[in-house]
Amino acid sequence: MCNLYNPAGPQKISMAYTVSAPVGEYAATVAPLKPGPIVVPGRALIAQWCMIPARSHTRIPTLPNGQRMSTNNARRERMATAPTYRSAWSKGQRCIIPAISYDEPYWGTGKNIWWRFWREDGEPWALAGLWSEWTDPETGESAMASVDSQY
């Protein structure tokens, strides 16, 4: 669904979802592989925007041939079965992705035209998401990752 989004600010997240503001920095526009806020039960966190499969050797998910994978959108019909998403789905690792707006490419004219969607009142809305935790095999460092899901 969403390829780019403008996240809500820390104070808006705190007020809208009754959680402490997320700790950490994120950009005004979040693109795949960049950090952005998510809300899980009881708290707000910063997570990478795209899932990192457990088998991945780096934070940038790649196919066995080295080609980069697109893992920022989980389609409803594959969340329970796709290797990248099924563990988070089966464990109930749902999250809210608090966004002021999100952008979608429209290809109806034959070329990409970006469409932006937002609430008329300017308040944040919640994109449905999944989250997972990934451990870097080289450093042992743990990282959070999220993806929007098309329920």
C-alpha positions, -999 to +999 in steps of 0.1 A: +000+000+000+022+028+012+056+036-002+064+069+015+048+084+045+050+115+067+050+104+103+033+121+131+055+141+155+064+127+189+039+149+208+010+140+184+019+103+188+019+106+226-014+124+227-032+104+200-022+069+212-017+076+250+019+064+250+052+080+258+067+098+228+092+076+208+128+081+216+150+086+186+151+106+154+132+101+122+128+121+090+098+142+080+093+117+051+099+081+058+110+059+028+118+022+028+149+013+049+146+046+069+136+049+106+101+058+115+078+056+145+055+027+153+031+021+182+029-013+199+008-020+230+018+004+257+047+022+239+060+040+208+093+030+192+114+038+162+117+010+137+132+005+102+105+009+075+107-025+058+109-060+073+142-077+076+138-114+071+154-135+098+177-151+073+190-117+061+227-111+067+222-073+065+196-046+074+190-043+036+169-074+027+182-091-004+173-122-025+198-151-028+211-135-060+219-102-042+190-082-056+173-060-031+139-072-018+109-048-014+096-057+021+077-025+031+043-038+020+027-070+033-002-081+012-032-095+031-033-128+011+004-136+019+010-123+054+004-157+069+025-177+044+053-154+030+086-162+048+093-125+054+060-119+073+046-152+086+065-152+119+054-117+129+018-125+117+016-158+136+030-142+168+005-114+166+032-087+163+008-060+150+016-023+153+002+011+144+022+033+120+012+069+130+011+089+098+000+124+090-001+114+053+011+087+029+020+087-007+011+062-034+023+060-070-004+061-096+005+045-130-028+050-148-013+075-172+017+053-181+040+073-159+043+077-121+022+104-105+024+105-067-009+108-049-009+120-013-036+109+012-043+126+046-071+132+071-090+164+064-085+176+100-047+171+098-046+147+128-026+114+126-042+083+114-031+047+119-017+025+092-020-011+101+014-028+104+035-057+115+068-055+133+097-079+140+130-079+156+162-088+137+196-096+151+227-086+131+247-119+127+280-100+127+275-076+156+247-092+176+229-059+176+191-061+176+169-039+153+132-033+151+116-034+116+080-026+105+059-029+074+025-016+065+000-044+059-030-044+036-057-060+058 
